[in-house]
Structure formats: C-alpha cells, structure tokens
Amino acid sequence: MNNKDSKELDNILTAIGKWVKKHDGNVGFVGSFHAFDEKKDFEIFDDRILAFGPKELILMDLKELAKEIKKEKEDFVNW
C-alpha cells in the first residue's frame, strides 16, 4: 500500500469523512481502491484499503462480499 494518497483518493477520503460525520460515526464500511497496470502483470501503483466500524460488522461484510464474488459468473465484478 502506498503511503502517499493521490489527489483522487484524498477526495474519496474527504467524502467518506463527511458521510461518517453526517451519521455521527454510526456507520461501517470496508473498501479497497487500487489502480493497476495491466501490461505489467497487474502491478498496483496507487492503492488504499479502508475499514471503519465494529470489527464484528466488518468481518460479516467481508464474508458476505466473498460469498457474492464466488457467485459472480463474470471474471470482472461491477456492482
């Protein structure tokens, strides 16, 4: 993971911060943003992994996400 976020990721983090504040911190989410170079064996060059909320909720989300990805028929996920 890169230590320095891009301007675009900074914008995403700012928007998430506003969303958390709007709901007084009573939210939970997991996310992974990454940009890759397909020509270089999918080398990642801009990335950030996020998680916020109670551990139990985050673990439940990750399990459900993995289940849904396994059910996906396509190689590319976009939902």
One Martini backbone bead per residue (centre of mass of N, CA, C, O) as a GRO file, in nm:
protein
   79
    1MET     BB    1   0.098   0.035   0.021
    2ASN     BB    2   0.066   0.357  -0.004
    3ASN     BB    3   0.150   0.654   0.173
    4LYS     BB    4   0.061   0.830  -0.076
    5ASP     BB    5  -0.201   0.991  -0.179
    6SER     BB    6  -0.402   1.080  -0.405
    7LYS     BB    7  -0.618   1.317  -0.491
    8GLU     BB    8  -0.855   1.121  -0.538
    9LEU     BB    9  -0.834   0.976  -0.264
   10ASP     BB   10  -0.870   1.227  -0.093
   11ASN     BB   11  -1.160   1.279  -0.192
   12ILE     BB   12  -1.279   1.017  -0.086
   13LEU     BB   13  -1.201   1.059   0.216
   14THR     BB   14  -1.361   1.318   0.250
   15ALA     BB   15  -1.640   1.200   0.182
   16ILE     BB   16  -1.639   0.988   0.406
   17GLY     BB   17  -1.609   1.184   0.643
   18LYS     BB   18  -1.884   1.324   0.593
   19TRP     BB   19  -2.059   1.070   0.623
   20VAL     BB   20  -1.978   1.001   0.912
   21LYS     BB   21  -2.066   1.271   1.036
   22LYS     BB   22  -2.367   1.266   0.949
   23HIS     BB   23  -2.383   0.973   1.130
   24ASP     BB   24  -2.210   0.992   1.396
   25GLY     BB   25  -2.037   0.713   1.332
   26ASN     BB   26  -2.292   0.516   1.245
   27VAL     BB   27  -2.084   0.318   1.074
   28GLY     BB   28  -1.992   0.091   0.798
   29PHE     BB   29  -1.683  -0.015   0.623
   30VAL     BB   30  -1.539  -0.141   0.317
   31GLY     BB   31  -1.228  -0.089   0.121
   32SER     BB   32  -1.079  -0.091  -0.220
   33PHE     BB   33  -0.822   0.093  -0.379
   34HIS     BB   34  -0.698   0.042  -0.723
   35ALA     BB   35  -0.423   0.077  -0.940
   36PHE     BB   36  -0.330  -0.071  -1.262
   37ASP     BB   37  -0.100  -0.261  -1.471
   38GLU     BB   38  -0.169  -0.480  -1.714
   39LYS     BB   39   0.124  -0.495  -1.860
   40LYS     BB   40   0.245  -0.554  -1.541
   41ASP     BB   41   0.090  -0.782  -1.395
   42PHE     BB   42  -0.094  -0.592  -1.215
   43GLU     BB   43   0.049  -0.351  -1.109
   44ILE     BB   44   0.045  -0.160  -0.827
   45PHE     BB   45   0.031   0.224  -0.789
   46ASP     BB   46  -0.262   0.280  -0.642
   47ASP     BB   47  -0.360   0.268  -0.291
   48ARG     BB   48  -0.645   0.164  -0.064
   49ILE     BB   49  -0.740   0.062   0.261
   50LEU     BB   50  -1.063   0.025   0.423
   51ALA     BB   51  -1.196   0.075   0.765
   52PHE     BB   52  -1.520   0.096   0.948
   53GLY     BB   53  -1.601  -0.023   1.258
   54PRO     BB   54  -1.711  -0.293   1.376
   55LYS     BB   55  -1.560  -0.589   1.356
   56GLU     BB   56  -1.808  -0.770   1.318
   57LEU     BB   57  -1.917  -0.614   1.070
   58ILE     BB   58  -1.669  -0.638   0.887
   59LEU     BB   59  -1.655  -0.950   0.880
   60MET     BB   60  -1.935  -0.986   0.760
   61ASP     BB   61  -1.885  -0.830   0.499
   62LEU     BB   62  -1.650  -1.006   0.392
   63LYS     BB   63  -1.809  -1.270   0.373
   64GLU     BB   64  -2.030  -1.166   0.179
   65LEU     BB   65  -1.843  -1.075  -0.046
   66ALA     BB   66  -1.716  -1.350  -0.105
   67LYS     BB   67  -1.982  -1.490  -0.178
   68GLU     BB   68  -2.062  -1.302  -0.418
   69ILE     BB   69  -1.808  -1.347  -0.590
   70LYS     BB   70  -1.846  -1.656  -0.629
   71LYS     BB   71  -2.129  -1.612  -0.785
   72GLU     BB   72  -1.992  -1.479  -1.003
   73LYS     BB   73  -1.970  -1.526  -1.354
   74GLU     BB   74  -1.771  -1.314  -1.395
   75ASP     BB   75  -1.442  -1.177  -1.400
   76PHE     BB   76  -1.598  -0.906  -1.365
   77VAL     BB   77  -1.671  -0.669  -1.119
   78ASN     BB   78  -1.998  -0.465  -1.115
   79TRP     BB   79  -2.178  -0.331  -0.816
   0.00000   0.00000   0.00000
